[in-house]
Amino acid sequence: MAENPNITLEFGGRCPDCAERQVSLPQPLPVVGDDFDWLVRDYDSFRRFMLEELAARFPERTRWTPGDLEVVLVEVLAAVLDQLSDMADRTAAEALLETARRPQSVRRLLSLIGYDAVSEAGLGDDSGGAARRQGMAEELEQLWRTNASLMLLAKREGPLAIHTQRRMVTVADYASRLVDHPLVLRAYGWEEWSGSWNRLRVAVILWKDHSLDDEGLQFSLELKDEVARMHQKNHLPAPRWEPETPTMRTLLRPYLDTFRMVGQEVVLQDAEAVGLKMFLSIRVRENFFQSEIRHAVEQALGTGPGGFFEPGRLAFGENVYASDIFQTLMALDGVDNVCLNRFKRFGDQYPDQANTGEISMEGLEIAVCDNDPSHPERGFFNLKLSGGQRGSTTPP
């Protein structure tokens, strides 16, 4: 160990009260040689290293037994060093996302790269403040303790998420980012000159083919939860469903304003619905009822899940081909033959395309066929069935 300096006072001057302080510095410490093997990390390595040191320092002693006090102390010290080494390794591992094992460390490391694991887990609304946020974090950590695979999934998705472009910069970004919203099925963007600056317009196809300004919409609980999770994931204010049901435009605007470029004017508009008018003649096989075939055709050409005119299935400007109609109907059990007698846009000014078998769409036009008698302008089809059996398949 280093020694303290030796300080003395020497009175040798004319003034008896004046003295000169003399400081004698100790000898400098010898350079410590680095002869320790830093790869020694476990009990056996520590024990062997210390026993080798004892043998080297006391060469006159040729016999060491487990009962010797020196050997006992070496083994106790090796056990303690083994525990400390393991503790140091675990602590160092918690500093890296790849090797971290504690849920608290994983969540903290993910937050450093901008990945909110609590929001991504969808555990609920964090609008209750810091206390609610802390409670959700603890709930997530407990979930990861019981299901380690979820934590491994977050460790993989976190680094990937930081490479995903979330800002709306290019025209294509506006369309692709809007499609990520649960209410938007398809989107198409373009840029135009307003006379003073460039304006960006985005046309959208919405959930159940609603328009942007429809009022009094009835949202399902599942859709409300999906929209709420999406807002929470993107750190948006929670949507308000009461006292008045919001319109689609009201729900989409905060999301759009959060990710759009500053100073960029963005106008949302609906797609241009083009109603189709079709007259179909169908021959039913003899062992099928006409009523069940009619019901199957209405579902196949309907707007429900899997239907030919399901909202969002057809893209902007996508042509409608008679061959696709034939393929859809001929795939139904009980349909023997299909004849398309009329195939055109709704309106007397448009010609029949049954001979060409193609109805062309342009720009923002979307083919629709709701088959709703109260709104014939949104398309309808007329069925004429022959063959098969008459009557109902519904038991009395």
N, C-alpha and C positions, 0 to 999 in steps of 0.2 A: 504494500500500500504506500501511497505517497505521504511524505512527512511534511509537517508545517514548517514554514521558513523560521529561522532563528533571528529575532530582532533585538538589538541592543542599543542603548543610548550612551554616547561618549561625551563627557564634559571636559573640554580641553581649551575652551576659548577664554577671552577676557571676562565675558559676562558669566557669572556663576549660574544664572538661570537658563542659559542657552546650551543646548546640546545638539549633537549630530546623531541622527539615527542610522545605524548600520544594520543591513539586512543580509543574512547569510542564507542563500537559497539551497534547498536540499538537492541531492543528486537526482538527475532525471531518471525516470523509470525505464527499465530495460524494455526493448521491443519484444512484445509477446508474439511468439511464433504461432502461426496458424497450422497446427498439426492435428486439428480435430477433423474427423471425417463427417462432413455435413450430410452424407447419405445415410447416416445412422438414424433410424426412425422408429425402431420397435424394441421390445424387451430383450430379445436375444442379441441384437446388435449392440445395445447399450451395455449389457452384461459382459459380452466378450471384449468390448473396447476397454472397459474399466479394469477387467482382470488382466488384460495385456499391459495396461499402464502399471498396475501393481507389480507384475513380474519384471517389467523393465526398470522400475525404481528400486526394487529390492531383489537384485540378482542373486544374492547369497541365499535367498529362501527358495528352495527347490520343490516344496510340497505345499499345495493349497487344497483344502478339503471343504465340503459344504458346511461343516460345523464351525469353521473359523469365523471369528467375529467380523473380520474384514470382508469375507465372502458374503456373509449375511447382510451387512450394510450395503454392499454392492448390489445385491439382488433387490433389496428394498428400494434403493435409489433408482435402479433400472425400471422397476414397476411404476414408480411415480413419473419418471421421465417418459415412459411409454404412454401413460395417460395424458400428460401434457402435450406430447407430440400429436396424439390423436385429436386433442382439443384444438391445437393450432391448425391441423389439416382441415377439420370441420369448419372452423371459423373462416379460413381462407376460401373454402369452397363456397360459402354463402355469399361471397362477393361477386360470383360469376353466375349468370343465368343458366348456363349449361350444367353446372355442378351443384347449384343450390338445391337444398332438400326441404327447408322449412317453408311453409306456406307464406309466412310473413315476409321472408326474404324474396320469394318469387314475386309476390304482389308488388313489393317495393321496387324491385329491379324492372318489372314490366312498366310501372308508372314512370320510371326515368326515361323510357323510350317513347312515352306518349300513349301506351296501351292501357286503357282502363279496364282491368279484368273484372271489376265489380259490375260495371255497366254491361260488359259483354256477356256476363253470366245471366243477366236478366232476372236478378233476385227481387226486383221491385223498384218503386219510385223513391229516389233519394232527395225529394223536395223538402223533407223534414229538417234539413239543416245538417250541421256537423255531427250531431249525436246520431241521427239516422244513418248518415254516411258511415260512421264508425261501426255501427251495429251491422250494417250490410257487409262491411269488410270482414268483421269477425265471423259472420255467417258463411262467407265464402271460404275463409281459411278452414273452418270446421268441415265444410263440404269437401275440401281438398284433402284433409286428413283422412276422411273415411273413404274417399274415392280418388286415389292418386292418379288415375288415368286422366281425370279432368284437369289436374294441374299440369300433367305432361302435355296435354292438348293446348293449354294456354301458353306454355313455354314455346311451342312450335308456332302457334298463330301470332304471338306478339311480334317477333322480329319480321314476319312477313307483312304484318299490317302497316309497318312504318314505310314500306316501299310502295304502298298503294296511294295513288294520287286521288285526293278527295276534293281538291279545289276544282271549280268550274272555270277553266281557262279557255280552251278551244270550244268551237261550236259542238264538236262531238262530245266533249265533256258534259255539256248541259243535258244532252239527250241521255247519255249513259248514267249519269248520276241521278237524274230524275226517275229513271226506271228502277233504281234501287229502292224507291219509296213504295210501301205496300199498296198505295192507292193508284199507282201509275203502272199500266200494262205495257204501253209503248210510248215512245217520244221521238220527235224529229225536230231538229233545230236548224235554223238558217239565219244569215245576217243580211240586213238591208240598210239602205241609206235613208235616214228620216228627213233629210234636207239640211240638217245641222250637224248630225253626228251619226255614227253607226248604231243601229238598234238591233238587238238580238231577239228573235221570236222563236218560241218553242210550242209546237202543237203536241197534244197529249191524248192518248186513249186511256180512259179512267176505269176504275172498278165498276163492274156491271154496266159499262158504257154510259155512265152518267156524264153530264156536262159540268164544267167548272163552277157554274153559278146555280146549279140545282139546289133548291131549298127543301127542308123537311126530310132529309135522307135518313133512312133507318140503317144504322151501322150495327153489325153483329158484335157481340162481346169479344169474339176471337179477333176480329179486325181491329177493334179498339185497343186490345192488348198489344197487337202487333205494331200498331202505329205508336203507342206509348213507349214500347221498347225501342223502337227506331229513334224517337225523339230523345230518349234517355241516352242511347248509344252515341248520338251526335251532339250531346250537351245542348239540346234545344228545350225551350219551355214546354212543360207538359200540355198537351192539347186539352182544351176545355170543351166538353160535350154538352154542357148545360150552362144557363137555362135555355139557350137557343142552339139548335143543332148547327154546327158550322158547315159552310160550303166546302167543296173540294179546293177552291182557290184559297180560302182562308187557311186550310190545313197545309197546303203546299208552299204558301208564301214564306213562312219562317225558315223552312228548309232551304228554299231557293236563295233567300237573302243571306243565309249563313255562309254558303259556299261560293256564291258568285263573285266575280271580280269587282273591286270597288270602282264605282263610277260607271259600271256597265248597266245600261237599261235593258231589262229583260221583260218581255211580254208573253204571258201564257195565253194560249187559245185552244179551242176544241178542234178536233179533227173534223173534216167535212164528210158527214155520213151520206152514203149513196145507197138508197134502197133498191133492192132487186125484185123483179117480178118474174115468177116462174110458174108454168103450168106443167104438171107432171102426170103421166099415165103409167100406172104400175100394175103388172100382172102378178097376182098372188098365187103361190103354190096351193094345190088342192087340199092339203092337210093343215093349212093355217087359216086363222080367222082374219078377215079384213080389218077388224077393229084393232087387233094387236099389231098388224103391220102398219096401220095408220099411226098408232102411238109410237112405234119404233122409228118411223120416218120423221115424225115431228121431233123426236129426241135427237136423231142423227143430224138433222138440219137446223136444230134449235140453237139457242144462245146459252144453254146450260153447260156444265163441265163436260168437255169432250165433244160438244156439238160443233158442227162445221162453221157456224157463225158465232162461236163463243168469243166474247170481247177480248181483243188482243191476239187472237190466233192469226188473223190476216194483218199484214204490215201495210204501212202507208204506200199508196200507189200500186198495190199488188193486184194483178189481174185475176179475174175469176174465170175458171175454165169449166166447160160442161163435162169434160172427162173426169174432173175431180168429183163432181156431183154424182156421176154414174158410179165411180169407184166407191163412194161412200154408201150409196144405196144398195148396190149389188152385194156389198159385204154383209148385209142384214139377212138373217135366216128367214126364209119364207118369201123372199123377193125373187121372182122368176125372170122378170124383164122390166126394163125402165125405158120410157120414151119421154123426151123433153120437148114439149110442144111449143113452149114459149120461154124465152130466156133473154131478158132485157132490163135496162134501167127503168125505174118507176118514172112515169111521165109519158104523155102521148108524143112528145117531140123526139123521143129516142126510138130508134129502129129495133126490131127483133133480131137477136144474134143467135137464134137457135141453129141456123145453118153454119155460121162461122165457129160456133162453140166457144166464143171468148168475149168477155166484157172487159174492156180496157179501163184502167184507173190511172189517174195522174196526180202528181203532187201530194196533197194532203188528203186525198179521197180515200175513204175506207168503205168497203162493201159491207152492208148490213142487211139483215132479213129477220126482223123481230117476229114476223107473222102475227102481229097484233091488229085485230080489226079496227081498233080505235085509232091507230096510227099507221094507215096504209103507206104513208110516204116513207116509212122506215122499212119497207119491203114486206112481201108476203108471197106465199106459194099456195097453189091450188092443186089438190090431189084428186085424181080419178082412179079408183081401184076397180079391178076386174078379176074374176076367178076367185079361187079360194072358197071359204065358207063364210056365210053371213051370220051375224049374231054376236054376242058378247062372250068374252072368255071369263068374265067375272061370275063366280058362282052365285046362285040365288040366295 
